[in-house]
Amino acid sequence: MRAKVIAFLFTAGLSLMAFSQEAYKISGRVLTEDGKPVSYANVLVTGTGIGTVADDSGRFEVRLPGEGEWKLQISSVGFESRNINVKAESQGKTNVIITLKENLQEIDEVRINQAINQTANLTHIDMKSVQMIPNTSGNFESILKTLPGVSSNNELSSQYSVRGGNFDENLVYINGIEVFRPFLIRSGQQEGLSFINPDLIQSVQFSAGGFDASYGDKMSSILDVTYKKPIRAGGSVSGSLLGGSAHLEGISTKSHLSWIGGLRYKTTHYLLGSLDTKGEYKPAFWDFQSYLTWSPSIRTEIGLLTNLSINSYHFVPASRETDFGNIFSAYRLKIYYDGSELDKYTTLMGALTFKQRLGENVSINFSTSAYSSGERETFDIEGQYLINELDTRLGTETTGDSIKNIGVGTFLDHARNRLMIHVFSLQHSGKYGIPGYTLRWGIRTQSEIIHDRLSEWKLVDSAGYSLPYSEDEVRLYDVVKSSNHFSTWRASGYIENTFSTGLWGGDAYITAGIRGIYYDFSNQLLANPRVSLAWNPRWEKDIRWR
């Protein structure tokens, strides 16, 4: 009997609690000032953990802890939060209409600073991945050596070969301006900083051949680099035992003028100290670049690109020891040096560009550039060498030691090389584009003034006589003497059309053009037609068939 009474009281208590909770409810709707529903607004009973979320029509219902006045807090993204007082009446619902005011905040404008040309035979290179790759030389071109068809035989050099072509058959453009590299450099250890400054890059595209007629007259590859046009102030500083770099960028208050500049320094004496040839290496490479843009109107842009590069290489060799051969016949070459080498390469470049949009479909560009390079290569290095046979017997105390001398000799390398080159160019290009069709054209004229003087020879004295041997005179092993002073002029032009259409669930592009070249040095006029096909399927992954 007692158990039944307890069960009855417990059941009655639960019923009263349920009845009480059903009685105290607040329902309503959250609207904007113009009467539209605010979907999924948050409704919270202040001071408690009770709350709910409105549905897509703005309606909500919340249970209150008890009778009396309560404070509700209503909030939603894009609206100002609001607090209201409500009174819960016994055994009933209270309906409210809550109005929220929009909270408008001005944010910075969004600019698209990069566009990838999907019609050209160019590969876009992700700059973020470049920064994660170890790089001995510090040159941007090192990333190209990881691409298909590109190879290099020196990790200290920025030179590369594409599909077996020559190292000087690669075109490099920065903001549409062709750039050059020093000409007298003969080894990677003499080479300093490449022209491209990674801190200033906005986008990079590369083609290993088969590019459009709009690009230059070399056929191995194209490296097309675009420098940043800053939208805010910024900068960076980095340093290491091999050098350092710093850059600054900014924009005027009215966004008409933007600028970016970078300073770099590089030294490779720690790396060169690990070579077989021991001595005192003193390389020092400096580079400063800047790019300024002025936009007086939304359709007009004027740009100025400048570069100053000072590279010097000073080397005082001491000795070299190199082992060669195999386990059955091993030899050691030992050289003792006297003398030094001093090379200096100074480069100055400036380019002025003018871009104008004549309408929604037409744009034209004009640019002029000047490039000047002064190069000097001087060395007088004497070496006395010995070639010894090594002990290849295993398990003896003299394993790896020299057991017999098989040759001695002396050589003397001498050079006084000078090169001064000036390049001036003027070019115009234009573009007309409508959906499905693009027409491009361009003309370029270039003048080159070259002053070249080479004086280089090598003497080899082996066991008391000079090579090549003569009984009557001392002959030099190798001699290069030349003096050239000339100026040349060349002109080129192109016109090309690109058609695009939907095909097989993708986008097909056909680009056909012709490029003409005249060079007064050879007095030749050449025509070079180019055609490329590309198909981009609309798949999740970015895949293109060419």
Secondary structure, DSSP 8 states (H G I E B T S, - for coil): -HHHHHHHHHHHHHHHHHHHHHHEEEEEEEEETTS-B-TT-EEEETTSS-EEE--TTSEEEEE-SSSEEEEEEEE-TTB--EEEEEEE-TTEEEEEEEEE-B---------------SSSS-EEE-HHHHHTS--SS--GGGGGGGSTTEE-S-TT----EETT--TT-EEEEETTEE----SS--STTT----S--GGGEEEEEEESS---TTS-S--SEEEEEEE---SS-EEEEEEETTEEEEEEEEE-TTSSEEEEEEEEEE--HHHHTTSSEEEEEEEEEEEEEEEEEEEEETTEEEEEEEEEEEEEEEEEEEEEEEEEE-SSSEEEEEEEEEEEEEEEEEEEEEEEEEEEE-SSSEEEEEEEEEEEEEEEEEEEEEEEEEEEEE---TTSTTTTSEEEEEEEEEEEEEEEEEEEEEEEEEEEEEEEEETTEEEEEEEEEEEEEEEEEEEEEEEEEETTEEES--SSS---SEEEEEEEEEEEEEEEEEEEEEEEEEETTEEEEEEEEEEEEEETTTTEEEEEEEEEEEEEE--SS---B-
